[in-house]
Amino acid sequence: MGPTNATLDTTVIDSLDALRELLGEAKETSQRKIIDRIDEHARTLIAHSPFVLLATSAPDGSCDVSPRGDPAGSVLVLDEKTLVLADRPGNRLLDSFQNIIANPHAGLLFLIPGMNETLRVNGRATLVSDAPFFDDLVVQGKRPKLAVVIDVEQLYMHCAKAFLRSSLWKPETWPERSDLPTMGAVLRDHAKLDESVESLDEGLNHRAIRDQY
């Protein structure tokens, strides 16, 4: 497939000098806000976050971003340099974990409902199958089989602009759910299944609720 009309007249930025010339340098405040530890503010935000995105990459440069959700307070802060994410049952594709084994660098983005600012954490990830702190990762009586330990190298707050632009927390801007495809519809078409959308949705919803932990 050849280039589309949208790419024919594209001006590509392929050097740091060209990028800086276009967008400028970061302000001193933006540079100084980056710290290398989990301070009291970060501890508070992590304790109130029920949702975090885990970004990893393979040695060949291919990337993956995986959503992680648990009751607020489930991410453990062991000390000012270390935090722990429990693994919960999923699709077993193990994209994030395969990446971590090959390349430990990882990024986290913590979200808090109703808060427009987010907490960004970069560091090195390790997979562990048991440790004394696993007892503190139990949710609804279920102990995880695996956890991701992050050695924090960078931590900083990300400003509110993206959330303000998107109006993410304003229900009046949300699309009607009926205008969007269901998981069953997407799965049927992507996986080329013969099962009905209704049957797939029913099974997916049942398993999602039953197999959370």
Backbone as a ProteinNet text record, in pm:
[ID]
protein_1_A
[PRIMARY]
MGPTNATLDTTVIDSLDALRELLGEAKETSQRKIIDRIDEHARTLIAHSPFVLLATSAPDGSCDVSPRGDPAGSVLVLDEKTLVLADRPGNRLLDSFQNIIANPHAGLLFLIPGMNETLRVNGRATLVSDAPFFDDLVVQGKRPKLAVVIDVEQLYMHCAKAFLRSSLWKPETWPERSDLPTMGAVLRDHAKLDESVESLDEGLNHRAIRDQY
[TERTIARY]
84.8	0	88	66.4	147.8	107.4	175.5	144.2	6.6	-59.9	-190.8	-172.6	-281.8	-275.8	-228.5	-260.4	-225.3	-75.2	-0.4	143.8	229.7	169.3	247.6	328.5	271.2	338.5	387.6	415.8	455.7	598.3	615.4	748.5	792.7	893.8	938.4	1044.2	1028.4	1128.8	1211.8	1338.5	1420.2	1549.2	1555.3	1673.3	1630.2	1709.1	1678.2	1688.2	1784.8	1799.1	1673.9	1622.4	1501.8	1381.5	1376.2	1265.9	1269.3	1387.7	1400.6	1375.6	1416.7	1392.5	1242.8	1170.2	1025.9	951.6	988.4	910.3	979.5	1108.1	1176.6	1227.9	1294	1351.5	1251.3	1269	1185.2	1220.2	1118.1	1142.4	1222	1293.8	1374.9	1287.2	1166.7	1076.7	1039.2	1015.4	980.6	1093.7	1216.8	1332.2	1356	1334.6	1362.5	1256.2	1136.9	1030.7	1054.6	1149	1177.7	1265.4	1217.1	1292.9	1319.5	1403.6	1444.7	1395.3	1286.7	1238.1	1087.4	1028.3	885.7	874.1	836.8	825.9	685	655.4	526.3	409.1	427.5	319.6	291	396	379.1	314.9	355.8	294.1	142.8	102.1	-39.9	-115.1	-57.1	-122.5	-131.5	-23.2	-24.4	-128.2	-139.7	-235.4	-379.7	-405.8	-541.7	-569.5	-472.3	-489.9	-538.9	-654.8	-702.8	-665.1	-592	-567	-431.1	-349.5	-216	-187.9	-119.6	-76.6	70.5	102.1	239.1	292.5	397.5	458.3	591.6	609.4	733.7	774	896.9	940.5	1034.4	1031.9	1119.6	1252.8	1354.8	1485.2	1479.8	1384	1374.9	1303.5	1260.7	1194.8	1043.6	984.5	838.8	790.9	677.4	631.3	495.3	464.2	335.7	294.5	165.6	109.5	-7.7	-3.3	-103	-174.2	-309.2	-382.1	-381.7	-368.8	-369	-466.5	-562.1	-660.8	-678.8	-691.2	-713	-775.8	-830.9	-878.8	-767.8	-801.9	-701.5	-626.9	-496.4	-413.6	-349.7	-380	-327.4	-183.6	-139.3	1.1	83.6	179.4	259.4	379.7	405.6	529	614.3	719.6	804.1	900.6	952	1040.7	1043.8	1130.4	1128.5	1179.4	1229.6	1278.7	1205.4	1111.6	1055.3	904.1	836.8	692.6	661.7	542.6	506.1	365.3	350.3	219.7	188.9	73.6	32.2	-18.1	8.4	-51	-181.2	-283.8	-413.8	-443.7	-539.2	-568.6	-599.4	-541.4	-562.5	-568.5	-524.8	-536.7	-420.2	-320.8	-203.2	-117.2	-136.2	-44.8	92.7	94.9	218.6	309.8	250.1	330.8	423.4	368.6	449.6	559.9	525.7	621.7	735.1	700.7	805.8	901.8	846	931.1	1022.4	965.9	1044.1	1159.9	1136	1243	1357.8	1323.4	1425.8	1482.5	1398.1	1437.4	1366.1	1435.5	1368.5	1315.9	1348.4	1302.5	1149.9	1086.3	940.9	895	776.2	715.9	576	538	405.9	336.4	205.5	124.4	6.4	5.7	-98.9	-210.4	-335.3	-452.6	-534.9	-595.3	-687.8	-818.2	-931	-1059.3	-1087.1	-1120.8	-1154.8	-1036.8	-914.6	-794.9	-733.5	-709.6	-658.2	-508	-436.2	-292.6	-267.4	-156.3	-119.1	22.9	54.8	188.2	262.3	379	460.3	580.8	606.5	719.4	794.6	925.4	1010.8	1113.4	1141.5	1238.5	1267.8	1318.4	1354.5	1265.7	1211.3	1113.3	1174.5	1127	1164.9	1039.1	1032.1	919.7	955.2	865.7	887.6	764.3	786.8	676.5	642.6	725	693.7	785.9	735.4	810.4	722.8	779.4	697.6	583	603.2	499.3	380.2	388.1	273.8	149	168.2	52.7	-23.9	44.9	-20.2	-81.8	-65.7	-122.6	-251.6	-296	-418.7	-539.9	-625.6	-751	-862	-970.3	-1083.3	-1036.4	-940.4	-892.1	-798.5	-765.6	-680.9	-540.4	-442.4	-301.5	-246.5	-181.7	-131.4	-20	-7.6	100.4	228.4	213.5	326.6	310.3	421.2	418.6	531.7	511.7	612.9	671.8	801.5	870.6	940.1	914.3	972.6	1075.3	1197.4	1302.1	1295.4	1249.5	1220	1347.7	1354.1	1466	1422.7	1299.5	1243.7	1098.3	1057.7	918.7	881.4	767.4	723.6	575.2	518.2	378.6	365.4	261.1	230.2	111.1	122.1	21.3	-115.6	-215.4	-355.7	-400	-313.7	-359.7	-428.1	-371.3	-430.1	-571.4	-592	-724	-822.2	-772.8	-859.8	-901.4	-809.3	-841.3	-942.1	-925.8	-1011.9	-1143.7	-1153.7	-1273.3	-1303.7	-1198	-1212.1	-1309.6	-1309.3	-1391.1	-1529.8	-1568.4	-1699.5	-1796.4	-1886.8	-1978.4	-2059.5	-2086.7	-2168.5	-2095.9	-1964.3	-1889.6	-1870.7	-1910.6	-1886.6	-1977.9	-1931.3	-2017.6	-2122.8	-2231.1	-2330.7	-2269.4	-2285	-2225.1	-2280.6	-2405.1	-2466.5	-2403.6	-2329.5	-2262.5	-2129.4	-2084.5	-1954	-1969.7	-1874.8	-1883.8	-1861.6	-1926.2	-1902.8	-1777	-1727.4	-1610.2	-1641.2	-1763.5	-1802.5	-1800	-1844.4	-1844.7	-1702.2	-1615.4	-1476.4	-1408.7	-1430	-1367.2	-1414.6	-1542.9	-1595.8	-1527.3	-1512	-1454.7	-1303.2	-1235.2	-1089.6	-1042.9	-1111	-1071	-1142.8	-1233.2	-1307.2	-1383.2	-1467.7	-1546	-1685.4	-1746	-1881.6	-1989	-1948.9	-2044.5	-2110.9	-2234.7	-2307.2	-2246.9	-2265.1	-2216.6	-2280.5	-2408.6	-2478.9	-2422.2	-2394.7	-2339.2	-2198.4	-2119.2	-1983	-1983.3	-2069.1	-2075.9	-2117.8	-2215.4	-2262.1	-2149.3	-2078.1	-1969.5	-1854.5	-1819.7	-1710.3	-1743.1	-1865.6	-1905.5	-1904.6	-1952.9	-1957.3	-1816	-1724.9	-1588.6	-1513.1	-1539.9	-1470.6	-1504.3	-1631.3	-1673.8	-1624.5	-1636.2	-1599.2	-1450.1	-1369.7	-1225	-1142.7	-1197.8	-1120.7	-994.9	-1006.9	-894.1	-871.7
-119.4	0	123.9	216.5	335.2	442.3	553.2	663.5	721.7	762.8	825.7	974	1038.9	1183.1	1258.8	1203.7	1271.5	1273.6	1183.2	1175.1	1229.7	1266.1	1308.5	1434.3	1529.7	1657	1670.4	1559.1	1559.3	1612.4	1699.8	1746.3	1666.7	1586.4	1496.6	1565.8	1553.7	1600.5	1479.7	1478.7	1359.6	1389.3	1505.2	1535	1614.7	1603.2	1676.3	1827.1	1869.7	2012.8	2068.1	1993.8	2038.2	2039.7	1941.2	1934.9	2053.1	2084.7	2197.3	2330.8	2340.3	2463.4	2487.4	2378.8	2390.4	2417.4	2346.4	2350.1	2422.5	2450	2523.5	2434.8	2497.8	2427.2	2419.5	2319.7	2307.5	2417.8	2466.4	2567.4	2507.1	2591.5	2543.9	2474.9	2529.5	2468	2327	2307	2173.5	2075.3	2121.8	2034.6	2005.6	2106.6	2092.2	2008.7	1993	1918.7	1768.3	1722.2	1579.1	1538.6	1443.5	1394.3	1244.8	1190.3	1049.8	961.6	1001.2	925.4	945.2	862.2	873.2	957.4	1082.5	1169.8	1158.8	1240.1	1230.4	1261.6	1356	1388.8	1271.5	1212	1097.3	979.3	957.8	851.4	871.3	995.7	1025.1	999.6	1043.8	1025.3	877.4	803.9	660.5	588.5	628.8	564.6	587.8	694.5	726.7	690.3	628.8	595.1	450.6	431.6	296.1	246.4	329.4	295.4	348.4	260.5	300	233.9	305.5	251.9	213.4	92.1	39.9	33.8	110	112.2	37.2	-50.7	-127.8	-131.9	-175.7	-190.1	-308.4	-368.3	-480.9	-429.5	-514.2	-470.3	-418.8	-466.2	-420.8	-286.9	-229.1	-99.3	-104.6	-220.1	-231.4	-205.7	-139.4	-91.9	-149.3	-141.9	-189.4	-100.8	-69.8	0.6	-80.7	-114.1	-203.1	-134.5	-136.4	-78.4	-171.6	-114	-191.1	-124.6	-200.3	-144.7	-229.4	-164.5	-229.2	-124.7	-166.7	-65.6	30.7	157.4	256.6	209	227.4	182.7	47.7	-17.1	-150.9	-151.2	-40.2	-30.4	-1.2	-86.6	-73.2	17.1	103.6	180.7	121.6	50.8	-16.1	81	174.2	278.7	389.1	487.4	603.3	573.7	452.9	416.2	298.3	237.3	110.2	105.6	66.4	41.5	-91.5	-145.3	-279.4	-279.5	-339	-359.8	-508.7	-545.8	-685.3	-717.1	-838.4	-884	-955	-924.8	-990	-1071	-1163.8	-1247.1	-1162.7	-1202.7	-1129.5	-1223.8	-1174	-1253.7	-1349.4	-1343.5	-1430.7	-1409.2	-1299.4	-1268	-1228.6	-1172.8	-1142.7	-1044.1	-951.6	-856.8	-775.9	-718.6	-636.7	-718.5	-838.5	-920.1	-971.3	-1009.4	-1050.3	-934.1	-815.1	-697.6	-673.9	-682.6	-656.5	-754.3	-880.7	-979.8	-943.1	-892.8	-858.6	-718.6	-626.6	-486.5	-429.5	-409.8	-374.2	-231.1	-146.1	-7.2	-0.3	75.4	82.7	221.9	258.6	385.1	362.3	441.9	431.7	566.7	563.9	685.5	658.7	725.6	707.3	809.1	759.5	844.3	837.9	951.2	958.3	1017	949.8	999.4	1142.6	1227.4	1365.4	1459.3	1405.9	1489.4	1502.3	1624.2	1647	1625.8	1636.5	1609.4	1459.8	1413.1	1272.4	1262.9	1145.1	1120.2	1025.5	1069.6	988.1	932.4	803.7	736.5	656.5	673.3	594.2	519.6	397.2	320.9	186.5	96.2	-37.5	-138.7	-229.4	-325.9	-464.4	-534	-672.3	-752.4	-873.9	-963.2	-1054.3	-1065.7	-1154.8	-1241.5	-1368.5	-1462.2	-1483.4	-1430.5	-1439.9	-1345.6	-1294.8	-1206.6	-1182.6	-1139.7	-1115.2	-1017.2	-919	-819	-871.8	-995.1	-1050.9	-1059.3	-1075.7	-1079.9	-948.3	-839.3	-707.6	-679.2	-771.8	-755.9	-834.5	-900.7	-980.4	-888.3	-918.1	-845.6	-948.8	-929.9	-1023.5	-1167	-1179.2	-1310.7	-1376.8	-1309.5	-1370.4	-1311.7	-1401.4	-1362.9	-1369.8	-1266.9	-1271.3	-1373.6	-1423.7	-1515.8	-1441.6	-1314.8	-1238.7	-1092.4	-1023.8	-879.7	-813.4	-685.6	-605.5	-508.5	-518.9	-428.7	-322.1	-195.2	-84.3	-11.9	-5.3	74.3	213.5	311.4	444.3	521	572.5	655.5	799.8	818.5	951.4	953.6	1067.9	1083.4	1230.5	1256.7	1395.7	1404.8	1519.5	1546.7	1597.1	1549.1	1596.6	1691.6	1802.8	1908.6	1865.6	1951.7	1918.9	1938.5	1990.6	2034.6	1924.5	1804.6	1696.9	1663.6	1661.8	1628.1	1743.7	1865.6	1980.3	1984.3	1958.4	1958.5	1849.2	1734.4	1619.6	1619.3	1701.1	1700.6	1558.9	1486.4	1343.9	1315.7	1398.3	1370.1	1434.2	1489	1553.3	1458.8	1397.3	1299.2	1355.8	1486.4	1543.6	1541.7	1519.5	1512.4	1368.2	1272.1	1132.1	1088.2	999.9	948.6	854.1	839.1	739.7	600.8	518.4	384.8	307.5	333.8	262.2	299.3	409.5	450.4	378.7	306.2	240.6	89.4	23.1	-122.8	-185.7	-298	-372.5	-457.2	-506.6	-594.2	-718.6	-768.1	-886.8	-862.5	-744.9	-712	-702.8	-638.8	-625.7	-762.1	-842.6	-974	-1063.1	-1059.3	-1141.8	-1108.6	-979.5	-940.1	-956.2	-919.9	-930.1	-1075.4	-1158.7	-1299.2	-1389.5	-1330.4	-1404.5	-1523.2	-1491.8	-1593.5	-1604.1	-1720.9	-1743.7	-1714.5	-1700.8	-1680.1	-1543	-1533.5	-1407.1	-1303.3	-1175.6	-1067.4	-1075.6	-1102.7	-1109.2	-1217.8	-1332.9	-1443.6	-1410.9	-1350.1	-1313.3	-1209.6	-1108.3	-1004.4	-1062	-1150.7	-1211.6	-1290.4	-1370.8	-1449.9	-1363.6	-1260.3	-1171.6	-1096.2	-1045	-972	-1063.2	-1184.9	-1281	-1313.4	-1341.7	-1377.8	-1258.7	-1139.7	-1022.2	-1000.5	-1020.5	-1003.5	-1119.9	-1240.7	-1361	-1371.9	-1334.2	-1361.4	-1236.4	-1137.9	-1018	-1049.4	-1143.4	-1176.9	-1326.9
0	0	0	-91.9	-105	-6.2	-8.6	83.3	55.6	159.8	145.7	119.3	80.2	54.7	178.7	295.8	420.7	444.8	380.8	406.7	293.3	180.9	65.5	92.8	165.3	189.2	332.9	396.9	536.6	554.9	653.4	692	814.3	798.9	904.6	991.3	1121.7	1217.9	1258.4	1221.2	1245.3	1319.7	1387.2	1468.2	1590	1697.3	1819.5	1796.4	1716.4	1688.4	1620.7	1523.1	1453.2	1546.7	1635	1731	1826	1879.6	1972.4	1902.6	1776.6	1702.3	1684.8	1668.2	1648.8	1779.2	1885.5	2009.4	2125.3	2113.9	2219.2	2330.4	2427.1	2540.7	2656.4	2739.9	2859.1	2958	3027.6	3129.6	3245.2	3315.8	3427.9	3532.3	3555.1	3653.8	3612.9	3482.8	3433.5	3455.5	3440.1	3460.3	3608	3691.3	3834.4	3906.6	3847.5	3916.2	3915.7	3833.7	3825.2	3943.6	4023.1	4137.6	4120.5	4206	4191.2	4304.2	4367.9	4483.7	4499.9	4584.8	4617.1	4743.7	4728.6	4846	4905.6	5004.9	5075	4982.4	4889	4796.4	4702.7	4650.5	4561.9	4635.1	4760.4	4840	4851.7	4876.4	4891.3	4761	4650.5	4521.2	4484	4503.5	4472.9	4559.2	4685.4	4776.8	4733.8	4656.8	4614.6	4469.1	4403	4261.7	4245.2	4178.9	4152.8	4014	3936.8	3796.5	3754.6	3694.9	3649.9	3515.9	3429.4	3300.9	3311.5	3265.8	3269.7	3127.5	3099	2966.4	2969	2870.9	2859.1	2712	2686.8	2548	2534.7	2417.3	2386.8	2333.9	2330.4	2279.5	2136.1	2056.2	1917.1	1904.1	2018.5	2015.9	2014.4	1993.4	1998.5	2140.9	2153.7	2284.4	2321	2448.7	2498.9	2615.8	2621.8	2737	2788.4	2916.8	2975.7	3091.3	3093.7	3206.8	3326.6	3445.5	3569.9	3666.5	3715.4	3806.5	3930.1	4043.5	4172.9	4265.4	4378	4473.1	4510.9	4528.1	4567.4	4690.7	4690.3	4801.8	4779.4	4666.5	4641.4	4591.7	4532.9	4492.4	4617.2	4645.1	4766.8	4744.1	4839.3	4841.8	4953.7	4916.7	5016.4	5083.1	5004.3	5056.3	4952.4	4968.8	4879.6	4738.1	4717.7	4584.5	4522.9	4596.2	4550.1	4564.7	4456.8	4464.5	4397.4	4429.4	4384.3	4326.8	4207.6	4145.6	4144.6	4193.7	4186	4046.3	4000	3874.1	3905.1	3826.8	3841.4	3714.9	3721.5	3603.8	3480.7	3366.9	3243	3124.8	3008.2	2886.2	2863.2	2947.7	2941.8	2816.8	2747.1	2638.3	2692.8	2813.7	2885.9	2812.2	2737.5	2660.7	2751	2857.5	2947.7	3012.1	3056.3	3130.3	3041.2	2917.8	2825.2	2798.6	2786.3	2766.5	2886.5	3006.4	3127.5	3141.7	3109.1	3117.9	3023.9	2906.4	2807.4	2826.3	2877.9	2891.3	3013.7	3124.1	3249.5	3257.7	3163.9	3171.8	3157.2	3246.3	3246.3	3288.5	3243.8	3282.7	3337.8	3435.8	3497	3490.8	3470.4	3474.8	3567.9	3684	3783.6	3761.5	3757.3	3744.2	3871.3	3905.8	4018.7	3967.2	3985.3	3933.5	3977.1	3879.9	3909.2	3916.8	3916.4	3925.2	3786.3	3741.6	3606.7	3595.2	3704.9	3702.4	3720	3662.4	3676	3730.7	3783.3	3838.5	3745.5	3699.7	3610.5	3686	3665.5	3730.1	3625.1	3620.4	3532.8	3617.9	3578	3654.4	3591.7	3673	3627.2	3696.3	3617.8	3668.2	3685.2	3787.4	3813.5	3841.2	3789.9	3817.1	3933.8	4029.9	4144.1	4164.7	4200.5	4219.5	4365.6	4455.9	4598.6	4674.6	4783.1	4872.5	4994.5	5106.5	5226.3	5202.4	5112.9	5091.2	5010.1	4959.3	4885.2	4973.3	5102.8	5193.3	5191.2	5159	5153.4	5016.9	4922.7	4789.3	4771.7	4876.4	4870.5	4856.2	4759.3	4739.1	4722.2	4794.9	4793.3	4820.5	4910.1	4950	4850.8	4741.4	4638.1	4643.3	4650.6	4653.4	4511.5	4461.9	4324.4	4307.7	4186.3	4154.7	4117.9	4083.4	4033	4072.4	4085.3	4112.2	4035.3	4006	3938.5	4040.5	4064.4	4155.4	4071.5	4101.7	4027.4	4114.5	4066.4	4128.6	4064.6	4139.6	4084.9	4052.3	3928.9	3885.1	3860.7	3812	3789.6	3833.5	3889.1	3931.1	3918.3	3858.2	3849.7	3816.4	3850	3819.9	3677.4	3608.9	3474.3	3483.4	3414.2	3428.5	3377.3	3398.9	3374	3229.6	3142.5	3010.5	2929	2929	2849	2895.3	3026.2	3079.2	3060.6	3067.9	3042.6	2896.1	2806.5	2663.6	2629.8	2692.8	2660.8	2736.6	2843.3	2930.5	2979.2	3012.2	3042.7	3155.9	3258.6	3376	3368.1	3253.2	3239.3	3168.6	3243	3182.2	3066.4	3068.9	2961.8	2826.8	2827.5	2701.5	2654.5	2735.4	2700.9	2587.2	2498.5	2391.7	2447.4	2375.5	2412.8	2395.7	2496.3	2488.7	2369.8	2333.9	2222.1	2087.9	2083.7	1959.8	1940.2	2040.9	2036.8	2024.4	1959.9	1951.5	2087.9	2110.7	2233.8	2217.7	2329.7	2324.9	2242.4	2255.1	2179.2	2029.6	1986.9	1843.9	1791	1868.2	1825.6	1821	1925.4	1931.8	1817.2	1787.7	1678.2	1546.1	1518.2	1390	1386.4	1494	1494.9	1496.8	1574.6	1587.1	1487.7	1407.5	1304.5	1365.6	1463.7	1532.4	1471.3	1483.4	1431.6	1535	1661.3	1769.9	1758.5	1808.9	1800.9	1894.9	1859.8	1944.7	2082.7	2087.2	2216.1	2305.5	2247.4	2325.4	2373.6	2286.5	2325.4	2436.9	2423.1	2526.1	2660.2	2657.5	2782.7	2848.9	2770.3	2825.9	2875.5	2799.4	2838.6	2966.2	2975.5	3096	3218	3200.9	3312.7	3360.3	3264.3	3301.9	3361.4	3310.4	3362.6	3509.1	3544.6	3684.9	3771.2	3717.7	3794.6	3817.4	3717.1	3721.4	3751.4	3819.3	3849	3928.2	4021.4	4108.8	4111.3
[MASK]
+++++++++++++++++++++++++++++++++++++++++++++++++++++++++++++++++++++++++++++++++++++++++++++++++++++++++++++++++++++++++++++++++++++++++++++++++++++++++++++++++++++++++++++++++++++++++++++++++++++++++++++++++++++

